[in-house]
Amino acid sequence: MKTSLATFTRAALAAVALCASTAAATERSEVPERYRWNVADLYASDAAWAAERDALAARVKELPKWQGRLGESAAVFHDAIVAMWDTQRDLTRLAVYASMRSDEDQRVAATREMDQAASQLFVDFSSAVSWMRPEILALGADRVWGYVAADARLAPYRPWLDDVLRYAPHTRSAAEEKIAAQAAIMAGGAGRTYSTFANADLPYPEITLSTGERVRLDAAAYTKHRASPVRADRLAVFEAFWSKFKAFERTIGTTLDAQVKAHLFEKNVRNFGSCLEAALFPANIPTAVYRQLVKDVNENLPTLHRYLRLRQRMMGVERLGYEDLYAPIVKSVELRFTPEQAHEIVVQAVAPLGPQYVAVIERGQRERWIDYMPSTGKRSGAYSTGAYGVHPYQLLNFTGLYEEVSTLAHEWGHSVHTYLSDQAQPYVTHDYATFVAEVASTLNENLLLHHMLSRTTDRDTRLFLLGSYLDGMRTTLFRQTLFAEFELAIHEMAERGEPLTGEKMSALYLGLLRRYYGHDAGVCEVKDLYGVEWAYIHHFYYNFYVYQYATSLTASSQIAANMRADARAKKPTTKSRDAYLKMLSSGSSKYPIDLLREAGVDMTSSGPFRAAMAEMNAVMDEMEKLLASK
C-alpha cells in the first residue's frame, strides 16, 4: 500500500508514544519481542553455541596436520584449503553469535566471555593455519596454477589464490607467520577496552532539559537530544557530554595510542611502507585514492561553508555554533516514525532496485533480522552483520527520528549486499571489501531522499528533506574525511616516533575541526572543548575505515544519477541497475576498484567527487529558491 508523506506524519504523531516508550526502556526485557533480533537462527541456545565452540576447538587443532603436504598433489592441496575455509566459515558463525549476544547488553559478563572465547578461538585458528600462505608461496605461481588446471574443484579458489600470491613481498616464514598470528590476540584489545568502557562503564552525565525532564546522556540520548530545537538544551547537551569525555581524555588517548601501535606493528612485520599502505593493501586500493580524497575535500571546503551559512540563515542564529549542526533547520517540521512506518518507507524507496531486492527486506522484517530499540547496556550506534548460510542481521538504536529511518535504509544496503553475495558466491569469495560496502548503504540513502521528495510539495518539508541531504553530505563526505585526515595524521606521528597522548590528539583534532568548519573565518564557532570529539569515534579502532564512507558516497551518487538517467530515457532500461546488482552479487570475486568500474564508476579519478559537489550545490540552489519564494 502506498501511503502519502502527510499520512505518515499524522500516523507517526499518533503512534510515536509507543516508539518513545520502547526506546526509553531501561532493560532489554522491556523491549517487545518484535523489535528484538532472533539469534536462534544462528544457534538454538547459548548451550548449543558452547557445544559448537568445543567442536570447533577440536577441528582447529587438526588443521596443522596438512602442514608440509601442499606439494603432494592437487587433491591434497584442495583438501587442505577446504579444511581451512570450512573451519573459518563455522568460526565466523560462532563469533557473530557471541558478538551479537554481547552487544545486547555489555554489562553481562557471560556474553562478554563468549565474545572473548570466540576471539581467542580465531587467534588459535590463525595460528593453526599461519603456515599455509608461506607454503603456498613456496610452491610458486606456476605450480599453484598447475594445480588449479588439474583439479576443477579448485576453480572457486582462484581469486583467493591470486590474492595470496600478491602478498609474496609481505609474507614471512612459517615460524614468523605463526608468531604474528599469535600476536593478533593483542591487536583488538584496545578496541574491546574502549567499547566496554564507552558502552558499559563510562559514567554518562545527567542534565535537566528546558522541559524539566531529567535525562541520562548516554550515546543514544546524546544523538537524540543534540537535535533538540531548543538551543539552550543543545548547548547543555554538548557541554555535559563532551565534558565527560574530556575527563577521560588521558585514558581514551591511551587506548587509541595502543591501537595505533598495533597498526604500526603490522606495518613493520609485513614490510609495508606505511600504516596506510598496509591497511589499503588487502582490498588493493592505491594509497593515492585516500590522499586524493583528502585533497579534493580540502579544496572544496568553500562548498561546505556555503551550506553552513545557509544553515545559519535558516536557523536564524547570529553565529552558527558546532552545537547547531544537528538541529532541525525547519522548526515547523518534525517527522516521527515507528519502526513499522520506517520499514514501509524504506521498502517503497528502494523499489527502483527491483522486486528481488524488496523481497529480501520484507523477509528480514517478518523474520526479525533487526534489533531495533536502545536499552541499557546495549551497544550504541548501528551495524549490519551476518553469517554465511544463515542471513544478515542489523543492530539499531531507533528512537523515531527521520535520520534513523535513513539509518535503516543505510543498514539494509549492507544487509541486502550480504544476502545477494552469499546467495551468488561460494564462501571463499562471498565477503566484500568495505570500499564497496558503503556504496550499497549510501545508495539507499540517496534513493530514500528522492523518494521522500517525490511525495511532497510542501515547502517546509522539502526544505527539511533537502537540508537532511546536505547534512548527510556534511557528515558522510566532509566529516568522515576530517576523520580520515586525523587518522592519517596520528599514524604518521607514530611512524615518526612521536608520542601520542589524549591531549595531543585533542589539539590536532581541534585544529582540523576549526579549519573544516571555518571557525577563524566566522562560519561556524568550534569551542575548545569539542577537540575531544575524537574520543567518541569508535571507528578509529577499525584501521583506516572511515574514508570509505566518503569515497562510497561519491560512487553511489554517480550510480544513482545513472539509474535516474536510465529511467528518464525515451526507452527506459535497467542497464545501470542491473550492473549495480551484479556488483552486489560479486562478493570478492574481483577487486573493488574493478567492481565499481564495471558498475560505471572510476574511483581512481576525481570525477565522482566533482559530480557529488555539483549535486550538493544544485540542492543548495533549490533551497535558496524555496527560501526566496516565501
Secondary structure, DSSP 8 states (H G I E B T S, - for coil): ----HHHHHHHHHHHHHHHHHHHT-SSGGGS-GGGS--GGGT-SSHHHHHHHHHHHHHHHHHGGGGTT-TTS-HHHHHHHHHHHHHHHHHHHHHHHHHHHHHHH-TT-HHHHHHHHHHHHHHHHHHHHTTTHHHHHHHH-HHHHHHHHHH-GGGGGGHHHHHHHHHTGGG---HHHHHHHHHHHHHHTHHHHHHHHIIIIIS---EEE-TTS-EEE--HHHHHHHTT-S-HHHHHHHHHHHHHHHHHTHHHHHHHHHHHHHHHHHHHHHTT-SSHHHHHHTTTT--HHHHHHHHHHHHHTHHHHHHHHHHHHHHHT-SS-BGGGTTS-SSTT---B--HHHHHHHHHHHTGGG-HHHHHHHHHHHHTT-EE----TT---S-EEEE-TTS-EEEE----SBHHHHHHHHHHHHHHHHHHHHHHHS-GGGT---HHHHHHHHHHHHHHHHHHHHTT---HHHHHHHHHHHHHHHIIIIIIHHHHHHHHHHHHHHHHTT----HHHHHHHHHHHHHHHTTTTTTSSB--GGGGGGGGG-GGGGSSS-THHHHHHHHHHHHHHHHHHHHHHSSS---HHHHHHHHHHT-TTSS-HHHHHHHTT--TTSSHHHHHHHHHHHHHHHHHHHHHHH-
